């Protein structure tokens, strides 16, 4: 998981610096691929915005597409599963429940 400074600084805002974010992902992709690996991203939705529109997530997906970086959007996967929010996350915090973790693992296995 990468929680880079540009993102942390905008957690409570509706936008982030797209130019910096694109440059960061481009750099990571080049560095990883230079070592013979494949760079991909998994977008993990916060419990608070699950099933809601998220402009930052949309912008991030656009950046990944523009940079030819494969990604898995777990928000869409979880939404398509039909499992309720209460079955995906623990009720008393923001971590995945066993159901959410299983679904995530299965999705990642299929993606990879």
C-alpha positions in Angstrom: 0.0 0.0 0.0 1.3 3.4 -0.9 0.0 6.3 1.0 2.0 9.1 -0.6 2.1 12.6 0.7 0.2 14.2 -2.1 -2.8 11.9 -1.3 -2.5 12.3 2.5 -2.6 16.1 2.1 -5.9 15.9 0.2 -7.8 13.3 2.2 -10.5 15.8 3.2 -10.6 17.6 -0.1 -12.3 16.8 -3.4 -9.2 16.9 -5.6 -5.5 16.2 -5.7 -2.6 17.3 -7.8 -3.2 15.2 -10.9 0.1 16.2 -12.5 2.2 15.1 -9.5 0.1 11.9 -9.1 0.6 11.0 -12.7 4.4 11.6 -12.5 4.6 9.5 -9.3 2.8 6.5 -10.9 4.9 6.9 -14.1 8.1 6.8 -12.0 6.9 3.8 -10.0 5.9 1.9 -13.2 9.3 2.6 -14.8 11.3 1.6 -11.7 9.4 -1.6 -11.2 9.4 -2.6 -14.9 13.1 -1.9 -15.1 13.6 -4.7 -12.7 11.5 -7.2 -14.7 8.3 -7.0 -12.7 4.8 -5.8 -13.7 3.4 -2.8 -11.9 -0.3 -2.9 -11.1 -2.6 -1.1 -8.7 -5.4 -2.2 -6.5 -7.9 0.6 -5.6 -9.3 -0.2 -2.1 -12.4 1.7 -1.3 -12.8 3.3 2.1 -15.8 2.0 4.1 -17.1 5.6 4.2 -17.4 6.0 0.4 -18.3 2.4 -0.6 -21.0 2.5 -3.3 -20.8 6.2 -3.5 -19.2 8.3 -6.2 -15.7 9.3 -5.5 -14.2 12.0 -7.8 -10.6 11.2 -6.6 -11.1 7.5 -7.4 -12.3 8.5 -10.8 -9.4 10.7 -11.4 -7.0 8.1 -10.2 -8.5 5.5 -12.6 -8.1 8.0 -15.4 -4.4 8.5 -14.5 -3.8 4.8 -14.4 -5.5 4.3 -17.8 -3.5 7.2 -19.4 -0.2 5.6 -18.1 -1.2 2.0 -19.2 -1.1 0.8 -15.6 -3.4 -2.2 -15.0 -5.6 -1.8 -11.9 -8.3 -3.6 -10.0 -11.0 -1.4 -8.6 -12.3 -3.2 -5.5 -15.2 -0.8 -5.1 -16.6 -2.2 -8.4 -15.8 -5.8 -7.4 -17.5 -5.4 -4.0 -20.4 -3.7 -5.5 -20.9 -6.4 -8.2 -20.7 -9.1 -5.5 -24.0 -8.0 -4.0 -22.6 -8.5 -0.5 -23.8 -5.9 2.0 -21.5 -3.3 3.4 -22.0 -4.8 6.9 -20.7 -8.2 5.6 -17.6 -6.7 4.0 -16.2 -4.6 6.9 -16.1 -5.1 10.6 -19.0 -3.2 12.2 -16.8 -1.4 14.6 -13.8 -0.3 12.4 -12.7 0.1 8.8 -10.9 -3.2 8.2 -12.3 -5.9 6.0 -14.2 -8.7 7.8 -13.4 -12.3 6.9 -16.0 -12.1 4.1 -14.4 -8.9 2.7 -10.9 -10.4 2.9 -12.0 -13.6 1.1 -13.7 -11.7 -1.7 -10.6 -9.4 -2.0 -8.3 -12.4 -2.1 -10.4 -14.1 -4.7 -10.5 -11.0 -6.9 -6.8 -10.4 -6.6 -6.0 -14.0 -7.6 -8.2 -13.6 -10.7 -6.7 -10.2 -11.5 -3.1 -11.4 -11.2 
